[in-house]
Amino acid sequence: MKKCRLAYFASVTALLLSACGGSKEDGPVIPGPSMTLDGSSNIEKQEFVNTKVVPLVFDVPGKIATFSVTVNAPDPMYYGVLNNVISIDKNKYPASESGPVLDLINDSRLLSVYQSAFIPEWTSSLLGKKTVTLDACWMLAAFINAGAPSTGDEFTFTFNVSDENGKSLKKPVTFFFISPPSFELKPTKTMYDLDTNEDCNVKISFEVPGKLQGATLTVRSDNESFIRDVDDMIGIEANKKDHILDLVNDAKAVAGLKAYGIPTGNEIVGKEKVMDLSLIQLLPKLKMSASGTRHSFIFSVTDESGRTSQELVLFTKQ
């Protein structure tokens, strides 16, 4: 009876060990691959910004056996752009509903391109590595700037990693695109004449999908009298060649420009559109010192993600 009981307990113990993934001799269970961003496995959608770094950390205790990336873009056109950028045969990575799959281990040509152009720190194959850190933005930047993305476009990269034990990870990271600030001039000209009312009343509009955070107006001229007159009218210290007027953070410039009907400060911060800004109240008062030279008004707008765009409005007077 005693022998039967021992045999029974032995069989139960074996079953329990088997259910837990092995026997005492098997050692600890090796976890499968994981991917984290800033220590979190819950990766939200990321805004694509050229200067942004998105360091994805891949931990593969069982050592990397395969590593590929599936690309999904809002338009098949991007797959052609991707092929052109990385010099890969279009027939090998055809545009399809699911997008091309880039093999970062077995395709030697693809790997060499990435090593030389995008990720020089990958000086050897990923095969057998336990930890890899990858800036996801390099893959997007490699071809997104060659296309024509617009606000709302999304690009998804699905990382497929398996280890030597057959355990795998399939995890997507989605980037969304927001267009940089843009300008519109009405009427549109390369040069505006201060002697005509229509040109003095040129309308400047900003469109800022990422919401306006900063804006400046640089007034530049070889005529020092013109610059002094601008500074005197706005109530700030004169500058010899040009002057940068902060439309958001400089209290004197904000107050001075506002007196001439130019929206500043809280009127424009956080806005996605600033329509029909006009210099009509300011320019006629500068005509006396404007003769015989050109004068540049350079608008610069920055959004909340740091994207900056500029627009030159050039004036002259005979």
C-alpha positions as CSV (number, residue, x, y, z in Angstrom):
1,M,0.0,0.0,0.0
2,K,2.8,2.4,0.9
3,K,4.5,1.8,-2.5
4,C,1.2,2.5,-4.2
5,R,0.9,5.8,-2.4
6,L,4.5,6.8,-3.3
7,A,3.9,6.0,-6.9
8,Y,0.7,8.0,-6.9
9,F,2.4,11.1,-5.5
10,A,5.2,10.8,-7.9
11,S,2.8,10.7,-10.9
12,V,0.9,13.7,-9.6
13,T,4.2,15.6,-9.1
14,A,5.2,14.8,-12.7
15,L,1.9,16.0,-14.1
16,L,2.2,19.3,-12.2
17,L,5.7,19.9,-13.4
18,S,4.6,19.1,-17.0
19,A,1.7,21.6,-16.7
20,C,4.2,24.3,-15.5
21,G,6.4,23.8,-18.5
22,G,9.0,21.2,-17.6
23,S,10.7,19.2,-14.9
24,K,13.2,20.2,-12.2
25,E,16.0,19.4,-14.6
26,D,14.5,21.8,-17.3
27,G,15.5,24.9,-15.3
28,P,13.6,28.2,-15.2
29,V,11.1,29.0,-17.9
30,I,12.6,31.5,-20.4
31,P,10.1,34.3,-21.2
32,G,9.3,35.2,-24.7
33,P,10.2,38.4,-26.6
34,S,8.9,41.8,-25.4
35,M,8.9,45.3,-26.8
36,T,8.7,48.5,-24.6
37,L,8.9,52.2,-24.9
38,D,10.1,54.2,-21.9
39,G,9.7,51.1,-19.8
40,S,6.0,50.5,-20.8
41,S,4.7,47.7,-23.0
42,N,1.5,49.8,-23.6
43,I,2.6,51.9,-26.6
44,E,0.2,54.6,-27.7
45,K,0.1,56.3,-31.1
46,Q,3.2,58.4,-31.7
47,E,3.3,61.8,-33.4
48,F,5.9,61.8,-36.1
49,V,8.4,64.7,-35.8
50,N,11.7,64.7,-37.6
51,T,13.6,65.6,-34.4
52,K,11.8,63.1,-32.2
53,V,13.4,59.9,-31.0
54,V,11.2,56.8,-30.3
55,P,13.5,54.2,-28.7
56,L,11.9,50.8,-28.8
57,V,13.6,48.3,-26.6
58,F,13.3,44.6,-27.6
59,D,14.2,42.1,-24.8
60,V,14.6,38.6,-26.1
61,P,16.0,36.3,-23.4
62,G,15.7,33.3,-25.7
63,K,17.9,35.1,-28.3
64,I,16.6,36.5,-31.6
65,A,16.0,34.0,-34.3
66,T,13.8,36.1,-36.7
67,F,13.2,39.8,-36.9
68,S,11.0,41.5,-39.5
69,V,8.8,44.6,-39.9
70,T,5.5,44.9,-41.8
71,V,4.9,48.4,-43.2
72,N,1.4,49.8,-43.5
73,A,1.0,53.2,-45.1
74,P,-2.2,55.2,-46.0
75,D,-1.4,55.1,-49.7
76,P,0.4,52.3,-51.8
77,M,2.5,55.1,-53.3
78,Y,4.6,55.1,-50.1
79,Y,5.6,51.5,-50.8
80,G,7.2,52.6,-54.0
81,V,8.9,55.4,-52.2
82,L,10.2,53.0,-49.6
83,N,11.6,50.7,-52.3
84,N,13.3,53.6,-54.0
85,V,14.9,54.9,-50.8
86,I,16.3,51.5,-49.7
87,S,17.1,50.3,-53.2
88,I,15.1,47.1,-52.9
89,D,13.6,45.2,-55.8
90,K,9.9,46.2,-56.1
91,N,9.0,42.7,-57.1
92,K,10.4,41.4,-53.9
93,Y,8.4,43.7,-51.7
94,P,5.3,44.4,-53.7
95,A,2.7,46.9,-52.6
96,S,-0.2,45.0,-51.1
97,E,-3.1,45.5,-48.7
98,S,-0.9,44.4,-45.8
99,G,2.2,46.3,-47.0
100,P,5.7,44.9,-47.6
101,V,7.5,42.8,-45.0
102,L,11.1,43.8,-44.4
103,D,13.3,41.0,-43.2
104,L,16.1,42.5,-41.1
105,I,18.0,39.2,-40.7
106,N,17.9,37.2,-43.8
107,D,18.0,39.9,-46.5
108,S,21.7,40.9,-46.6
109,R,21.1,43.8,-49.0
110,L,18.4,45.3,-46.9
111,L,20.5,45.0,-43.7
112,S,23.5,46.6,-45.4
113,V,21.4,49.6,-46.4
114,Y,20.1,50.0,-42.9
115,Q,23.5,49.6,-41.3
116,S,25.1,52.2,-43.6
117,A,22.3,54.8,-43.9
118,F,19.9,54.5,-41.0
119,I,21.2,52.5,-38.1
120,P,25.0,52.4,-38.1
121,E,25.1,51.0,-34.6
122,W,23.8,47.7,-36.0
123,T,27.3,46.6,-37.1
124,S,26.4,42.9,-36.9
125,S,23.4,40.7,-37.5
126,L,20.5,40.8,-35.1
127,L,20.7,37.0,-35.0
128,G,21.3,35.7,-31.5
129,K,21.0,39.0,-29.7
130,K,19.1,39.3,-26.4
131,T,18.6,43.1,-26.4
132,V,18.1,45.6,-29.2
133,T,17.2,49.3,-29.0
134,L,15.7,50.7,-32.2
135,D,14.6,54.3,-32.9
136,A,11.4,53.7,-34.8
137,C,11.5,57.1,-36.4
138,W,14.4,56.2,-38.7
139,M,12.1,53.8,-40.6
140,L,9.4,56.4,-41.0
141,A,11.7,59.3,-41.8
142,A,13.4,57.2,-44.5
143,F,10.5,57.5,-46.8
144,I,7.7,59.7,-45.3
145,N,9.6,62.9,-46.3
146,A,9.8,61.7,-49.9
147,G,6.0,61.4,-50.0
148,A,3.3,64.0,-49.5
149,P,1.7,63.2,-46.1
150,S,-1.1,65.3,-44.8
151,T,-2.6,65.8,-41.4
152,G,-4.3,62.7,-40.1
153,D,-2.3,60.2,-42.2
154,E,-1.2,57.2,-40.1
155,F,1.7,54.8,-40.7
156,T,1.9,51.5,-38.8
157,F,5.0,49.3,-38.4
158,T,4.3,45.8,-37.0
159,F,7.4,44.2,-35.5
160,N,7.6,40.4,-35.7
161,V,10.3,38.9,-33.5
162,S,10.8,35.2,-32.6
163,D,13.4,33.5,-30.4
164,E,15.3,30.3,-30.6
165,N,12.7,28.5,-28.5
166,G,9.9,29.4,-31.0
167,K,8.3,32.0,-28.8
168,S,7.2,35.1,-30.8
169,L,6.1,38.7,-30.5
170,K,3.9,40.6,-33.0
171,K,3.4,44.2,-31.9
172,P,2.4,47.3,-33.9
173,V,3.5,50.9,-33.5
174,T,1.4,53.6,-35.2
175,F,2.6,57.1,-36.1
176,F,0.3,59.9,-37.0
177,F,1.3,62.9,-39.1
178,I,0.5,66.5,-38.5
179,S,1.4,69.0,-41.3
180,P,3.7,71.9,-40.4
181,P,2.5,75.5,-40.4
182,S,1.7,76.9,-43.8
183,F,1.0,80.4,-45.2
184,E,-1.3,82.0,-47.7
185,L,-0.9,85.5,-49.2
186,K,-3.7,87.4,-50.9
187,P,-2.8,88.7,-53.5
188,T,0.1,86.4,-54.2
189,K,3.2,88.3,-55.5
190,T,7.0,88.1,-55.3
191,M,7.2,91.8,-54.6
192,Y,4.7,94.2,-53.1
193,D,4.7,98.0,-53.9
194,L,4.3,100.3,-51.0
195,D,2.9,103.0,-53.3
196,T,-0.3,100.9,-54.0
197,N,-3.1,100.5,-51.5
198,E,-3.8,97.0,-52.7
199,D,-0.3,95.8,-52.0
200,C,-0.2,97.5,-48.6
201,N,-3.3,95.6,-47.8
202,V,-1.9,92.2,-48.5
203,K,-3.5,89.6,-46.3
204,I,-1.4,86.9,-44.6
205,S,-3.1,83.8,-43.2
206,F,-1.5,81.0,-41.1
207,E,-2.8,77.5,-40.9
208,V,-1.3,75.6,-38.0
209,P,-2.8,72.0,-37.6
210,G,-0.4,71.4,-34.6
211,K,-1.7,74.6,-32.9
212,L,0.3,77.8,-32.8
213,Q,2.8,78.1,-29.9
214,G,5.1,80.8,-31.1
215,A,5.3,83.5,-33.8
216,T,7.8,86.2,-34.8
217,L,7.9,88.9,-37.3
218,T,11.4,89.9,-38.5
219,V,11.7,93.3,-40.2
220,R,14.8,93.5,-42.3
221,S,16.1,96.4,-44.4
222,D,19.3,98.0,-45.6
223,N,17.7,101.3,-44.8
224,E,18.5,102.0,-41.1
225,S,15.9,104.8,-41.1
226,F,13.2,102.3,-42.0
227,I,14.2,100.0,-39.2
228,R,14.3,102.9,-36.7
229,D,10.8,104.0,-37.7
230,V,9.5,100.5,-37.2
231,D,11.0,100.3,-33.8
232,D,9.8,103.8,-32.8
233,M,6.3,103.1,-33.9
234,I,6.1,99.8,-32.0
235,G,7.9,101.2,-29.0
236,I,11.0,99.1,-28.8
237,E,14.7,99.7,-29.0
238,A,16.1,100.5,-32.4
239,N,18.3,98.0,-34.3
240,K,20.7,98.8,-37.1
241,K,19.8,96.2,-39.7
242,D,16.7,94.3,-38.7
243,H,14.5,93.5,-35.8
244,I,12.8,90.4,-34.6
245,L,9.4,91.1,-33.1
246,D,8.0,88.3,-30.8
247,L,4.3,88.3,-31.4
248,V,3.7,86.1,-28.3
249,N,6.3,86.5,-25.5
250,D,7.5,90.1,-25.9
251,A,5.0,92.4,-24.0
252,K,6.2,95.6,-25.7
253,A,6.1,94.1,-29.2
254,V,2.7,92.5,-28.5
255,A,1.2,95.8,-27.4
256,G,2.9,97.8,-30.1
257,L,1.8,95.6,-33.0
258,K,-1.7,95.2,-31.5
259,A,-2.1,99.0,-31.8
260,Y,-1.8,98.6,-35.6
261,G,-4.4,95.9,-35.8
262,I,-1.9,92.9,-35.9
263,P,-3.2,90.0,-33.8
264,T,-0.7,88.9,-31.1
265,G,-0.5,87.1,-27.8
266,N,-3.6,85.2,-26.6
267,E,-5.3,86.1,-29.9
268,I,-3.2,83.7,-31.8
269,V,-1.7,81.2,-29.2
270,G,-3.3,77.7,-29.5
271,K,-5.0,78.6,-32.7
272,E,-5.1,76.4,-35.8
273,K,-5.9,79.2,-38.1
274,V,-5.0,82.9,-38.1
275,M,-6.8,84.5,-41.0
276,D,-6.2,87.7,-43.0
277,L,-3.5,89.3,-40.9
278,S,-2.9,92.7,-42.5
279,L,-0.2,95.3,-42.3
280,I,-2.4,98.1,-43.7
281,Q,-2.3,100.2,-40.6
282,L,1.5,99.9,-40.2
283,L,2.9,100.2,-43.8
284,P,1.6,103.7,-44.9
285,K,3.3,105.3,-41.9
286,L,6.6,103.8,-43.1
287,K,6.6,105.2,-46.6
288,M,8.6,108.3,-45.9
289,S,11.7,106.2,-44.9
290,A,11.1,103.4,-47.4
291,S,12.3,105.0,-50.7
292,G,14.9,103.3,-52.9
293,T,15.3,100.0,-51.3
294,R,13.7,96.7,-50.4
295,H,12.2,95.7,-47.0
296,S,11.5,92.2,-45.8
297,F,8.8,91.1,-43.4
298,I,9.5,87.5,-42.5
299,F,6.8,85.7,-40.6
300,S,7.8,82.6,-38.6
301,V,5.3,80.3,-36.9
302,T,6.0,77.4,-34.6
303,D,3.5,74.8,-33.5
304,E,3.2,72.9,-30.2
305,S,5.5,70.1,-31.4
306,G,8.2,72.5,-32.5
307,R,7.6,72.5,-36.3
308,T,8.5,75.9,-37.7
309,S,7.7,77.5,-41.1
310,Q,8.5,80.9,-42.5
311,E,7.0,83.2,-45.1
312,L,8.8,86.2,-46.7
313,V,6.7,89.2,-47.7
314,L,8.9,91.6,-49.7
315,F,8.1,95.3,-50.1
316,T,9.7,98.0,-52.2
317,K,9.2,101.7,-52.9
318,Q,10.7,103.7,-55.8
